[in-house]
């Protein structure tokens, strides 16, 4: 008889622990799914923003202050690129 009560008690404890474990796993799974959906939404918003900025009409940059009225040629831009990205242009 004692052995029977021990087995019933053991089963009750294990089923309770299993139930708590299952509900905890379910809650964590739901949380992970919600976070994944939120991240997907953020990525879609970022993608739309980047597409809008890259495909939109570009305004010419207005130089003010010290640089106002100075004319720059393509050669000036090439020299600046080589100065900034010198490792990329080393042969």
PyMOL Python script that loads the backbone (N, CA, C, O; Angstrom):
from pymol import cmd

cmd.read_pdbstr("""\
ATOM      1  N   UNK A   1       0.816  -1.199   0.000  1.00  0.00           N
ATOM      2  CA  UNK A   1       0.000   0.000   0.000  1.00  0.00           C
ATOM      3  C   UNK A   1       0.857   1.260   0.000  1.00  0.00           C
ATOM      4  O   UNK A   1       0.570   2.224  -0.709  1.00  0.00           O
ATOM      5  N   UNK A   2       1.929   1.233   0.820  1.00  0.00           N
ATOM      6  CA  UNK A   2       2.821   2.393   0.872  1.00  0.00           C
ATOM      7  C   UNK A   2       3.479   2.616  -0.476  1.00  0.00           C
ATOM      8  O   UNK A   2       3.665   3.747  -0.925  1.00  0.00           O
ATOM      9  N   UNK A   3       3.828   1.495  -1.110  1.00  0.00           N
ATOM     10  CA  UNK A   3       4.448   1.583  -2.420  1.00  0.00           C
ATOM     11  C   UNK A   3       3.494   2.233  -3.427  1.00  0.00           C
ATOM     12  O   UNK A   3       3.930   3.026  -4.260  1.00  0.00           O
ATOM     13  N   UNK A   4       2.228   1.915  -3.363  1.00  0.00           N
ATOM     14  CA  UNK A   4       1.228   2.487  -4.250  1.00  0.00           C
ATOM     15  C   UNK A   4       1.121   3.992  -4.039  1.00  0.00           C
ATOM     16  O   UNK A   4       1.074   4.743  -5.013  1.00  0.00           O
ATOM     17  N   UNK A   5       1.080   4.455  -2.779  1.00  0.00           N
ATOM     18  CA  UNK A   5       1.013   5.883  -2.497  1.00  0.00           C
ATOM     19  C   UNK A   5       2.269   6.607  -2.985  1.00  0.00           C
ATOM     20  O   UNK A   5       2.203   7.741  -3.458  1.00  0.00           O
ATOM     21  N   UNK A   6       3.404   5.933  -2.861  1.00  0.00           N
ATOM     22  CA  UNK A   6       4.650   6.527  -3.327  1.00  0.00           C
ATOM     23  C   UNK A   6       4.594   6.755  -4.832  1.00  0.00           C
ATOM     24  O   UNK A   6       4.986   7.815  -5.320  1.00  0.00           O
ATOM     25  N   UNK A   7       4.101   5.751  -5.570  1.00  0.00           N
ATOM     26  CA  UNK A   7       4.007   5.875  -7.025  1.00  0.00           C
ATOM     27  C   UNK A   7       3.001   6.945  -7.422  1.00  0.00           C
ATOM     28  O   UNK A   7       3.254   7.702  -8.359  1.00  0.00           O
ATOM     29  N   UNK A   8       1.880   7.026  -6.741  1.00  0.00           N
ATOM     30  CA  UNK A   8       0.876   8.062  -7.033  1.00  0.00           C
ATOM     31  C   UNK A   8       1.449   9.437  -6.727  1.00  0.00           C
ATOM     32  O   UNK A   8       1.276  10.370  -7.512  1.00  0.00           O
ATOM     33  N   UNK A   9       2.134   9.572  -5.587  1.00  0.00           N
ATOM     34  CA  UNK A   9       2.747  10.858  -5.238  1.00  0.00           C
ATOM     35  C   UNK A   9       3.819  11.255  -6.231  1.00  0.00           C
ATOM     36  O   UNK A   9       3.904  12.417  -6.626  1.00  0.00           O
ATOM     37  N   UNK A  10       4.636  10.299  -6.637  1.00  0.00           N
ATOM     38  CA  UNK A  10       5.685  10.546  -7.618  1.00  0.00           C
ATOM     39  C   UNK A  10       5.080  10.996  -8.938  1.00  0.00           C
ATOM     40  O   UNK A  10       5.580  11.929  -9.567  1.00  0.00           O
ATOM     41  N   UNK A  11       4.000  10.336  -9.362  1.00  0.00           N
ATOM     42  CA  UNK A  11       3.313  10.699 -10.603  1.00  0.00           C
ATOM     43  C   UNK A  11       2.733  12.108 -10.516  1.00  0.00           C
ATOM     44  O   UNK A  11       2.848  12.886 -11.463  1.00  0.00           O
ATOM     45  N   UNK A  12       2.103  12.443  -9.372  1.00  0.00           N
ATOM     46  CA  UNK A  12       1.528  13.779  -9.201  1.00  0.00           C
ATOM     47  C   UNK A  12       2.595  14.857  -9.259  1.00  0.00           C
ATOM     48  O   UNK A  12       2.412  15.887  -9.907  1.00  0.00           O
ATOM     49  N   UNK A  13       3.713  14.619  -8.579  1.00  0.00           N
ATOM     50  CA  UNK A  13       4.799  15.603  -8.591  1.00  0.00           C
ATOM     51  C   UNK A  13       5.344  15.760  -9.995  1.00  0.00           C
ATOM     52  O   UNK A  13       5.528  16.886 -10.457  1.00  0.00           O
ATOM     53  N   UNK A  14       5.604  14.678 -10.675  1.00  0.00           N
ATOM     54  CA  UNK A  14       6.153  14.743 -12.028  1.00  0.00           C
ATOM     55  C   UNK A  14       5.171  15.380 -13.007  1.00  0.00           C
ATOM     56  O   UNK A  14       5.575  16.144 -13.883  1.00  0.00           O
ATOM     57  N   UNK A  15       3.896  15.072 -12.862  1.00  0.00           N
ATOM     58  CA  UNK A  15       2.926  15.664 -13.778  1.00  0.00           C
ATOM     59  C   UNK A  15       2.805  17.166 -13.517  1.00  0.00           C
ATOM     60  O   UNK A  15       2.620  17.937 -14.459  1.00  0.00           O
ATOM     61  N   UNK A  16       2.905  17.591 -12.264  1.00  0.00           N
ATOM     62  CA  UNK A  16       2.850  19.022 -11.940  1.00  0.00           C
ATOM     63  C   UNK A  16       4.080  19.731 -12.484  1.00  0.00           C
ATOM     64  O   UNK A  16       3.975  20.795 -13.096  1.00  0.00           O
ATOM     65  N   UNK A  17       5.246  19.136 -12.258  1.00  0.00           N
ATOM     66  CA  UNK A  17       6.479  19.733 -12.782  1.00  0.00           C
ATOM     67  C   UNK A  17       6.443  19.767 -14.295  1.00  0.00           C
ATOM     68  O   UNK A  17       6.833  20.762 -14.907  1.00  0.00           O
ATOM     69  N   UNK A  18       5.981  18.697 -14.898  1.00  0.00           N
ATOM     70  CA  UNK A  18       5.865  18.654 -16.356  1.00  0.00           C
ATOM     71  C   UNK A  18       4.912  19.707 -16.868  1.00  0.00           C
ATOM     72  O   UNK A  18       5.163  20.323 -17.904  1.00  0.00           O
ATOM     73  N   UNK A  19       3.828  19.920 -16.160  1.00  0.00           N
ATOM     74  CA  UNK A  19       2.849  20.924 -16.549  1.00  0.00           C
ATOM     75  C   UNK A  19       3.449  22.326 -16.465  1.00  0.00           C
ATOM     76  O   UNK A  19       3.274  23.139 -17.373  1.00  0.00           O
ATOM     77  N   UNK A  20       4.156  22.601 -15.374  1.00  0.00           N
ATOM     78  CA  UNK A  20       4.806  23.916 -15.224  1.00  0.00           C
ATOM     79  C   UNK A  20       5.867  24.094 -16.287  1.00  0.00           C
ATOM     80  O   UNK A  20       5.973  25.163 -16.887  1.00  0.00           O
ATOM     81  N   UNK A  21       6.651  23.059 -16.528  1.00  0.00           N
ATOM     82  CA  UNK A  21       7.698  23.107 -17.539  1.00  0.00           C
ATOM     83  C   UNK A  21       7.094  23.356 -18.916  1.00  0.00           C
ATOM     84  O   UNK A  21       7.614  24.160 -19.689  1.00  0.00           O
ATOM     85  N   UNK A  22       5.992  22.664 -19.225  1.00  0.00           N
ATOM     86  CA  UNK A  22       5.335  22.833 -20.520  1.00  0.00           C
ATOM     87  C   UNK A  22       4.804  24.244 -20.686  1.00  0.00           C
ATOM     88  O   UNK A  22       4.960  24.847 -21.747  1.00  0.00           O
ATOM     89  N   UNK A  23       4.178  24.776 -19.644  1.00  0.00           N
ATOM     90  CA  UNK A  23       3.634  26.130 -19.758  1.00  0.00           C
ATOM     91  C   UNK A  23       4.752  27.157 -19.852  1.00  0.00           C
ATOM     92  O   UNK A  23       4.605  28.167 -20.539  1.00  0.00           O
ATOM     93  N   UNK A  24       5.877  26.911 -19.165  1.00  0.00           N
ATOM     94  CA  UNK A  24       7.019  27.813 -19.265  1.00  0.00           C
ATOM     95  C   UNK A  24       7.604  27.770 -20.668  1.00  0.00           C
ATOM     96  O   UNK A  24       7.925  28.811 -21.241  1.00  0.00           O
ATOM     97  N   UNK A  25       7.742  26.592 -21.215  1.00  0.00           N
ATOM     98  CA  UNK A  25       8.249  26.459 -22.576  1.00  0.00           C
ATOM     99  C   UNK A  25       7.310  27.122 -23.576  1.00  0.00           C
ATOM    100  O   UNK A  25       7.759  27.775 -24.518  1.00  0.00           O
ATOM    101  N   UNK A  26       6.021  26.956 -23.372  1.00  0.00           N
ATOM    102  CA  UNK A  26       5.034  27.570 -24.248  1.00  0.00           C
ATOM    103  C   UNK A  26       5.118  29.087 -24.160  1.00  0.00           C
ATOM    104  O   UNK A  26       5.057  29.770 -25.183  1.00  0.00           O
ATOM    105  N   UNK A  27       5.255  29.615 -22.962  1.00  0.00           N
ATOM    106  CA  UNK A  27       5.359  31.062 -22.788  1.00  0.00           C
ATOM    107  C   UNK A  27       6.635  31.592 -23.447  1.00  0.00           C
ATOM    108  O   UNK A  27       6.605  32.635 -24.100  1.00  0.00           O
ATOM    109  N   UNK A  28       7.745  30.884 -23.282  1.00  0.00           N
ATOM    110  CA  UNK A  28       8.997  31.295 -23.914  1.00  0.00           C
ATOM    111  C   UNK A  28       8.888  31.218 -25.427  1.00  0.00           C
ATOM    112  O   UNK A  28       9.383  32.099 -26.130  1.00  0.00           O
ATOM    113  N   UNK A  29       8.251  30.184 -25.931  1.00  0.00           N
ATOM    114  CA  UNK A  29       8.077  30.053 -27.376  1.00  0.00           C
ATOM    115  C   UNK A  29       7.238  31.200 -27.922  1.00  0.00           C
ATOM    116  O   UNK A  29       7.559  31.767 -28.966  1.00  0.00           O
ATOM    117  N   UNK A  30       6.168  31.541 -27.218  1.00  0.00           N
ATOM    118  CA  UNK A  30       5.330  32.661 -27.647  1.00  0.00           C
ATOM    119  C   UNK A  30       6.115  33.961 -27.621  1.00  0.00           C
ATOM    120  O   UNK A  30       5.996  34.777 -28.534  1.00  0.00           O
ATOM    121  N   UNK A  31       6.914  34.160 -26.584  1.00  0.00           N
ATOM    122  CA  UNK A  31       7.725  35.372 -26.479  1.00  0.00           C
ATOM    123  C   UNK A  31       8.714  35.454 -27.643  1.00  0.00           C
ATOM    124  O   UNK A  31       8.884  36.510 -28.252  1.00  0.00           O
ATOM    125  N   UNK A  32       9.358  34.333 -27.941  1.00  0.00           N
ATOM    126  CA  UNK A  32      10.327  34.319 -29.040  1.00  0.00           C
ATOM    127  C   UNK A  32       9.637  34.623 -30.362  1.00  0.00           C
ATOM    128  O   UNK A  32      10.162  35.383 -31.176  1.00  0.00           O
ATOM    129  N   UNK A  33       8.468  34.038 -30.582  1.00  0.00           N
ATOM    130  CA  UNK A  33       7.730  34.301 -31.820  1.00  0.00           C
ATOM    131  C   UNK A  33       7.320  35.766 -31.924  1.00  0.00           C
ATOM    132  O   UNK A  33       7.399  36.351 -33.004  1.00  0.00           O
ATOM    133  N   UNK A  34       6.891  36.355 -30.838  1.00  0.00           N
ATOM    134  CA  UNK A  34       6.505  37.766 -30.840  1.00  0.00           C
ATOM    135  C   UNK A  34       7.713  38.643 -31.144  1.00  0.00           C
ATOM    136  O   UNK A  34       7.606  39.599 -31.912  1.00  0.00           O
ATOM    137  N   UNK A  35       8.864  38.328 -30.546  1.00  0.00           N
ATOM    138  CA  UNK A  35      10.095  39.098 -30.800  1.00  0.00           C
ATOM    139  C   UNK A  35      10.534  38.964 -32.254  1.00  0.00           C
ATOM    140  O   UNK A  35      10.973  39.941 -32.861  1.00  0.00           O
ATOM    141  N   UNK A  36      10.420  37.756 -32.817  1.00  0.00           N
ATOM    142  CA  UNK A  36      10.787  37.548 -34.225  1.00  0.00           C
ATOM    143  C   UNK A  36       9.890  38.368 -35.130  1.00  0.00           C
ATOM    144  O   UNK A  36      10.369  38.984 -36.082  1.00  0.00           O
ATOM    145  N   UNK A  37       8.595  38.385 -34.847  1.00  0.00           N
ATOM    146  CA  UNK A  37       7.664  39.176 -35.645  1.00  0.00           C
ATOM    147  C   UNK A  37       7.984  40.672 -35.536  1.00  0.00           C
ATOM    148  O   UNK A  37       7.913  41.397 -36.528  1.00  0.00           O
ATOM    149  N   UNK A  38       8.333  41.127 -34.338  1.00  0.00           N
ATOM    150  CA  UNK A  38       8.695  42.539 -34.150  1.00  0.00           C
ATOM    151  C   UNK A  38       9.965  42.877 -34.925  1.00  0.00           C
ATOM    152  O   UNK A  38      10.057  43.940 -35.540  1.00  0.00           O
ATOM    153  N   UNK A  39      10.932  41.983 -34.897  1.00  0.00           N
ATOM    154  CA  UNK A  39      12.172  42.213 -35.648  1.00  0.00           C
ATOM    155  C   UNK A  39      11.916  42.217 -37.154  1.00  0.00           C
ATOM    156  O   UNK A  39      12.505  43.018 -37.882  1.00  0.00           O
ATOM    157  N   UNK A  40      11.046  41.331 -37.622  1.00  0.00           N
ATOM    158  CA  UNK A  40      10.699  41.318 -39.036  1.00  0.00           C
ATOM    159  C   UNK A  40      10.049  42.640 -39.436  1.00  0.00           C
ATOM    160  O   UNK A  40      10.340  43.173 -40.507  1.00  0.00           O
ATOM    161  N   UNK A  41       9.178  43.169 -38.592  1.00  0.00           N
ATOM    162  CA  UNK A  41       8.519  44.430 -38.882  1.00  0.00           C
ATOM    163  C   UNK A  41       9.540  45.565 -38.915  1.00  0.00           C
ATOM    164  O   UNK A  41       9.480  46.429 -39.790  1.00  0.00           O
ATOM    165  N   UNK A  42      10.471  45.566 -37.969  1.00  0.00           N
ATOM    166  CA  UNK A  42      11.510  46.593 -37.950  1.00  0.00           C
ATOM    167  C   UNK A  42      12.371  46.519 -39.205  1.00  0.00           C
ATOM    168  O   UNK A  42      12.733  47.552 -39.769  1.00  0.00           O
ATOM    169  N   UNK A  43      12.704  45.300 -39.647  1.00  0.00           N
ATOM    170  CA  UNK A  43      13.498  45.146 -40.866  1.00  0.00           C
ATOM    171  C   UNK A  43      12.737  45.621 -42.096  1.00  0.00           C
ATOM    172  O   UNK A  43      13.321  46.241 -42.985  1.00  0.00           O
ATOM    173  N   UNK A  44      11.452  45.339 -42.153  1.00  0.00           N
ATOM    174  CA  UNK A  44      10.651  45.823 -43.277  1.00  0.00           C
ATOM    175  C   UNK A  44      10.595  47.346 -43.287  1.00  0.00           C
ATOM    176  O   UNK A  44      10.697  47.963 -44.348  1.00  0.00           O
ATOM    177  N   UNK A  45      10.433  47.958 -42.113  1.00  0.00           N
ATOM    178  CA  UNK A  45      10.418  49.419 -42.037  1.00  0.00           C
ATOM    179  C   UNK A  45      11.760  50.006 -42.468  1.00  0.00           C
ATOM    180  O   UNK A  45      11.807  51.001 -43.191  1.00  0.00           O
ATOM    181  N   UNK A  46      12.846  49.386 -42.019  1.00  0.00           N
ATOM    182  CA  UNK A  46      14.176  49.844 -42.395  1.00  0.00           C
ATOM    183  C   UNK A  46      14.404  49.688 -43.891  1.00  0.00           C
ATOM    184  O   UNK A  46      15.000  50.557 -44.526  1.00  0.00           O
ATOM    185  N   UNK A  47      13.934  48.587 -44.450  1.00  0.00           N
ATOM    186  CA  UNK A  47      14.073  48.365 -45.883  1.00  0.00           C
ATOM    187  C   UNK A  47      13.325  49.445 -46.666  1.00  0.00           C
ATOM    188  O   UNK A  47      13.848  49.974 -47.646  1.00  0.00           O
ATOM    189  N   UNK A  48      12.114  49.769 -46.240  1.00  0.00           N
ATOM    190  CA  UNK A  48      11.353  50.819 -46.913  1.00  0.00           C
ATOM    191  C   UNK A  48      12.059  52.169 -46.821  1.00  0.00           C
ATOM    192  O   UNK A  48      12.085  52.926 -47.791  1.00  0.00           O
ATOM    193  N   UNK A  49      12.627  52.468 -45.662  1.00  0.00           N
ATOM    194  CA  UNK A  49      13.343  53.725 -45.472  1.00  0.00           C
ATOM    195  C   UNK A  49      14.560  53.805 -46.372  1.00  0.00           C
ATOM    196  O   UNK A  49      14.806  54.837 -46.997  1.00  0.00           O
ATOM    197  N   UNK A  50      15.328  52.721 -46.443  1.00  0.00           N
ATOM    198  CA  UNK A  50      16.528  52.704 -47.281  1.00  0.00           C
ATOM    199  C   UNK A  50      16.151  52.808 -48.749  1.00  0.00           C
ATOM    200  O   UNK A  50      16.795  53.541 -49.500  1.00  0.00           O
ATOM    201  N   UNK A  51      15.130  52.094 -49.167  1.00  0.00           N
ATOM    202  CA  UNK A  51      14.679  52.178 -50.559  1.00  0.00           C
ATOM    203  C   UNK A  51      14.224  53.597 -50.902  1.00  0.00           C
ATOM    204  O   UNK A  51      14.533  54.114 -51.975  1.00  0.00           O
ATOM    205  N   UNK A  52      13.501  54.208 -49.997  1.00  0.00           N
ATOM    206  CA  UNK A  52      13.024  55.567 -50.228  1.00  0.00           C
ATOM    207  C   UNK A  52      14.191  56.543 -50.361  1.00  0.00           C
ATOM    208  O   UNK A  52      14.182  57.418 -51.227  1.00  0.00           O
ATOM    209  N   UNK A  53      15.195  56.385 -49.496  1.00  0.00           N
ATOM    210  CA  UNK A  53      16.334  57.297 -49.529  1.00  0.00           C
ATOM    211  C   UNK A  53      17.232  57.063 -50.734  1.00  0.00           C
ATOM    212  O   UNK A  53      17.803  58.016 -51.263  1.00  0.00           O
ATOM    213  N   UNK A  54      17.371  55.822 -51.179  1.00  0.00           N
ATOM    214  CA  UNK A  54      18.274  55.545 -52.299  1.00  0.00           C
ATOM    215  C   UNK A  54      17.620  55.768 -53.650  1.00  0.00           C
ATOM    216  O   UNK A  54      18.315  56.055 -54.624  1.00  0.00           O
ATOM    217  N   UNK A  55      16.316  55.647 -53.736  1.00  0.00           N
ATOM    218  CA  UNK A  55      15.644  55.789 -55.017  1.00  0.00           C
ATOM    219  C   UNK A  55      15.008  57.163 -55.195  1.00  0.00           C
ATOM    220  O   UNK A  55      14.530  57.499 -56.278  1.00  0.00           O
ATOM    221  N   UNK A  56      15.006  57.938 -54.145  1.00  0.00           N
ATOM    222  CA  UNK A  56      14.395  59.258 -54.234  1.00  0.00           C
ATOM    223  C   UNK A  56      15.256  60.231 -55.029  1.00  0.00           C
ATOM    224  O   UNK A  56      16.422  59.962 -55.317  1.00  0.00           O
ATOM    225  N   UNK A  57      14.669  61.342 -55.369  1.00  0.00           N
ATOM    226  CA  UNK A  57      15.385  62.369 -56.107  1.00  0.00           C
ATOM    227  C   UNK A  57      16.401  63.027 -55.183  1.00  0.00           C
ATOM    228  O   UNK A  57      16.075  63.427 -54.065  1.00  0.00           O
ATOM    229  N   UNK A  58      17.637  63.133 -55.663  1.00  0.00           N
ATOM    230  CA  UNK A  58      18.685  63.699 -54.831  1.00  0.00           C
ATOM    231  C   UNK A  58      18.800  65.194 -55.094  1.00  0.00           C
ATOM    232  O   UNK A  58      18.835  65.646 -56.239  1.00  0.00           O
ATOM    233  N   UNK A  59      18.858  65.933 -54.016  1.00  0.00           N
ATOM    234  CA  UNK A  59      19.059  67.378 -54.130  1.00  0.00           C
ATOM    235  C   UNK A  59      20.556  67.652 -54.153  1.00  0.00           C
ATOM    236  O   UNK A  59      21.328  66.955 -53.494  1.00  0.00           O
ATOM    237  N   UNK A  60      20.966  68.662 -54.905  1.00  0.00           N
ATOM    238  CA  UNK A  60      22.390  69.017 -54.860  1.00  0.00           C
ATOM    239  C   UNK A  60      22.738  69.588 -53.482  1.00  0.00           C
ATOM    240  O   UNK A  60      21.940  70.293 -52.864  1.00  0.00           O
ATOM    241  N   UNK A  61      23.931  69.269 -53.025  1.00  0.00           N
ATOM    242  CA  UNK A  61      24.373  69.750 -51.721  1.00  0.00           C
ATOM    243  C   UNK A  61      24.722  71.226 -51.823  1.00  0.00           C
ATOM    244  O   UNK A  61      25.454  71.648 -52.718  1.00  0.00           O
ATOM    245  N   UNK A  62      24.199  71.985 -50.910  1.00  0.00           N
ATOM    246  CA  UNK A  62      24.476  73.417 -50.875  1.00  0.00           C
ATOM    247  C   UNK A  62      25.659  73.671 -49.945  1.00  0.00           C
ATOM    248  O   UNK A  62      25.602  73.362 -48.755  1.00  0.00           O
ATOM    249  N   UNK A  63      26.721  74.233 -50.496  1.00  0.00           N
ATOM    250  CA  UNK A  63      27.884  74.558 -49.682  1.00  0.00           C
ATOM    251  C   UNK A  63      27.712  75.955 -49.117  1.00  0.00           C
ATOM    252  O   UNK A  63      27.328  76.883 -49.829  1.00  0.00           O
ATOM    253  N   UNK A  64      27.994  76.095 -47.856  1.00  0.00           N
ATOM    254  CA  UNK A  64      27.829  77.391 -47.197  1.00  0.00           C
ATOM    255  C   UNK A  64      29.107  77.737 -46.451  1.00  0.00           C
ATOM    256  O   UNK A  64      30.013  76.914 -46.321  1.00  0.00           O
ATOM    257  N   UNK A  65      29.161  78.918 -45.984  1.00  0.00           N
ATOM    258  CA  UNK A  65      30.295  79.344 -45.160  1.00  0.00           C
ATOM    259  C   UNK A  65      31.555  79.472 -45.981  1.00  0.00           C
ATOM    260  O   UNK A  65      31.550  80.103 -47.038  1.00  0.00           O
ATOM    261  N   UNK A  66      32.626  78.885 -45.510  1.00  0.00           N
ATOM    262  CA  UNK A  66      33.942  78.994 -46.114  1.00  0.00           C
ATOM    263  C   UNK A  66      33.976  78.461 -47.541  1.00  0.00           C
ATOM    264  O   UNK A  66      34.719  78.979 -48.374  1.00  0.00           O
ATOM    265  N   UNK A  67      33.180  77.430 -47.836  1.00  0.00           N
ATOM    266  CA  UNK A  67      33.213  76.776 -49.143  1.00  0.00           C
ATOM    267  C   UNK A  67      32.222  77.376 -50.148  1.00  0.00           C
ATOM    268  O   UNK A  67      32.176  76.925 -51.293  1.00  0.00           O
ATOM    269  N   UNK A  68      31.447  78.359 -49.761  1.00  0.00           N
ATOM    270  CA  UNK A  68      30.438  78.931 -50.655  1.00  0.00           C
ATOM    271  C   UNK A  68      31.123  79.577 -51.853  1.00  0.00           C
ATOM    272  O   UNK A  68      32.061  80.358 -51.692  1.00  0.00           O
ATOM    273  N   UNK A  69      30.661  79.254 -53.034  1.00  0.00           N
ATOM    274  CA  UNK A  69      31.186  79.833 -54.267  1.00  0.00           C
ATOM    275  C   UNK A  69      32.384  79.090 -54.841  1.00  0.00           C
ATOM    276  O   UNK A  69      32.806  79.411 -55.952  1.00  0.00           O
ATOM    277  N   UNK A  70      32.949  78.118 -54.143  1.00  0.00           N
ATOM    278  CA  UNK A  70      34.093  77.363 -54.650  1.00  0.00           C
ATOM    279  C   UNK A  70      33.590  76.297 -55.617  1.00  0.00           C
ATOM    280  O   UNK A  70      32.617  75.603 -55.325  1.00  0.00           O
ATOM    281  N   UNK A  71      34.244  76.167 -56.755  1.00  0.00           N
ATOM    282  CA  UNK A  71      33.867  75.167 -57.755  1.00  0.00           C
ATOM    283  C   UNK A  71      34.785  73.951 -57.616  1.00  0.00           C
ATOM    284  O   UNK A  71      36.001  74.099 -57.492  1.00  0.00           O
ATOM    285  N   UNK A  72      34.204  72.758 -57.637  1.00  0.00           N
ATOM    286  CA  UNK A  72      34.966  71.518 -57.526  1.00  0.00           C
ATOM    287  C   UNK A  72      34.830  70.737 -58.821  1.00  0.00           C
ATOM    288  O   UNK A  72      33.746  70.656 -59.398  1.00  0.00           O
ATOM    289  N   UNK A  73      35.930  70.167 -59.271  1.00  0.00           N
ATOM    290  CA  UNK A  73      35.902  69.352 -60.489  1.00  0.00           C
ATOM    291  C   UNK A  73      35.917  67.873 -60.104  1.00  0.00           C
ATOM    292  O   UNK A  73      36.092  67.514 -58.939  1.00  0.00           O
ATOM    293  N   UNK A  74      35.733  67.043 -61.102  1.00  0.00           N
ATOM    294  CA  UNK A  74      35.766  65.594 -60.866  1.00  0.00           C
ATOM    295  C   UNK A  74      37.160  65.164 -60.421  1.00  0.00           C
ATOM    296  O   UNK A  74      37.307  64.218 -59.648  1.00  0.00           O
ATOM    297  N   UNK A  75      38.178  65.859 -60.910  1.00  0.00           N
ATOM    298  CA  UNK A  75      39.556  65.566 -60.489  1.00  0.00           C
ATOM    299  C   UNK A  75      39.730  65.819 -58.998  1.00  0.00           C
ATOM    300  O   UNK A  75      40.414  65.054 -58.317  1.00  0.00           O
ATOM    301  N   UNK A  76      39.117  66.886 -58.481  1.00  0.00           N
ATOM    302  CA  UNK A  76      39.176  67.167 -57.041  1.00  0.00           C
ATOM    303  C   UNK A  76      38.524  66.045 -56.233  1.00  0.00           C
ATOM    304  O   UNK A  76      39.038  65.634 -55.193  1.00  0.00           O
ATOM    305  N   UNK A  77      37.396  65.563 -56.723  1.00  0.00           N
ATOM    306  CA  UNK A  77      36.716  64.470 -56.028  1.00  0.00           C
ATOM    307  C   UNK A  77      37.541  63.182 -56.066  1.00  0.00           C
ATOM    308  O   UNK A  77      37.609  62.455 -55.076  1.00  0.00           O
ATOM    309  N   UNK A  78      38.173  62.901 -57.223  1.00  0.00           N
ATOM    310  CA  UNK A  78      39.030  61.712 -57.315  1.00  0.00           C
ATOM    311  C   UNK A  78      40.203  61.800 -56.354  1.00  0.00           C
ATOM    312  O   UNK A  78      40.547  60.818 -55.696  1.00  0.00           O
ATOM    313  N   UNK A  79      40.818  62.979 -56.270  1.00  0.00           N
ATOM    314  CA  UNK A  79      41.947  63.156 -55.345  1.00  0.00           C
ATOM    315  C   UNK A  79      41.488  62.977 -53.898  1.00  0.00           C
ATOM    316  O   UNK A  79      42.203  62.386 -53.089  1.00  0.00           O
ATOM    317  N   UNK A  80      40.311  63.479 -53.572  1.00  0.00           N
ATOM    318  CA  UNK A  80      39.783  63.334 -52.210  1.00  0.00           C
ATOM    319  C   UNK A  80      39.489  61.862 -51.906  1.00  0.00           C
ATOM    320  O   UNK A  80      39.784  61.385 -50.810  1.00  0.00           O
ATOM    321  N   UNK A  81      38.908  61.140 -52.875  1.00  0.00           N
ATOM    322  CA  UNK A  81      38.641  59.707 -52.674  1.00  0.00           C
ATOM    323  C   UNK A  81      39.940  58.945 -52.432  1.00  0.00           C
ATOM    324  O   UNK A  81      40.017  58.091 -51.549  1.00  0.00           O
ATOM    325  N   UNK A  82      40.965  59.268 -53.231  1.00  0.00           N
ATOM    326  CA  UNK A  82      42.254  58.586 -53.064  1.00  0.00           C
ATOM    327  C   UNK A  82      42.878  58.911 -51.707  1.00  0.00           C
ATOM    328  O   UNK A  82      43.535  58.057 -51.112  1.00  0.00           O
ATOM    329  N   UNK A  83      42.685  60.108 -51.222  1.00  0.00           N
ATOM    330  CA  UNK A  83      43.243  60.493 -49.924  1.00  0.00           C
ATOM    331  C   UNK A  83      42.506  59.774 -48.784  1.00  0.00           C
ATOM    332  O   UNK A  83      43.131  59.319 -47.826  1.00  0.00           O
ATOM    333  N   UNK A  84      41.196  59.677 -48.894  1.00  0.00           N
ATOM    334  CA  UNK A  84      40.405  59.067 -47.830  1.00  0.00           C
ATOM    335  C   UNK A  84      40.537  57.545 -47.869  1.00  0.00           C
ATOM    336  O   UNK A  84      40.668  56.901 -46.828  1.00  0.00           O
ATOM    337  N   UNK A  85      40.501  56.975 -49.075  1.00  0.00           N
ATOM    338  CA  UNK A  85      40.548  55.524 -49.224  1.00  0.00           C
ATOM    339  C   UNK A  85      41.876  55.085 -49.835  1.00  0.00           C
ATOM    340  O   UNK A  85      41.899  54.316 -50.796  1.00  0.00           O
ATOM    341  N   UNK A  86      42.975  55.574 -49.276  1.00  0.00           N
ATOM    342  CA  UNK A  86      44.288  55.318 -49.878  1.00  0.00           C
ATOM    343  C   UNK A  86      44.626  53.832 -49.946  1.00  0.00           C
ATOM    344  O   UNK A  86      45.299  53.412 -50.888  1.00  0.00           O
ATOM    345  N   UNK A  87      44.189  53.027 -48.992  1.00  0.00           N
ATOM    346  CA  UNK A  87      44.483  51.590 -49.040  1.00  0.00           C
ATOM    347  C   UNK A  87      43.781  50.913 -50.214  1.00  0.00           C
ATOM    348  O   UNK A  87      44.293  49.931 -50.754  1.00  0.00           O
ATOM    349  N   UNK A  88      42.639  51.413 -50.609  1.00  0.00           N
ATOM    350  CA  UNK A  88      41.886  50.817 -51.713  1.00  0.00           C
ATOM    351  C   UNK A  88      42.551  51.117 -53.066  1.00  0.00           C
ATOM    352  O   UNK A  88      42.366  50.365 -54.023  1.00  0.00           O
ATOM    353  N   UNK A  89      43.320  52.206 -53.152  1.00  0.00           N
ATOM    354  CA  UNK A  89      43.924  52.605 -54.416  1.00  0.00           C
ATOM    355  C   UNK A  89      45.385  52.213 -54.534  1.00  0.00           C
ATOM    356  O   UNK A  89      45.981  52.386 -55.597  1.00  0.00           O
ATOM    357  N   UNK A  90      45.981  51.686 -53.459  1.00  0.00           N
ATOM    358  CA  UNK A  90      47.376  51.260 -53.535  1.00  0.00           C
ATOM    359  C   UNK A  90      47.489  50.056 -54.442  1.00  0.00           C
ATOM    360  O   UNK A  90      46.691  49.123 -54.355  1.00  0.00           O
ATOM    361  N   UNK A  91      48.452  50.078 -55.289  1.00  0.00           N
ATOM    362  CA  UNK A  91      48.626  48.977 -56.234  1.00  0.00           C
ATOM    363  C   UNK A  91      49.824  48.151 -55.906  1.00  0.00           C
ATOM    364  O   UNK A  91      50.115  47.180 -56.605  1.00  0.00           O
TER     365      UNK A  91
END
""", "prot")
cmd.dss("prot")
cmd.show_as("cartoon", "prot")
cmd.util.cbc("prot")
cmd.orient("prot")
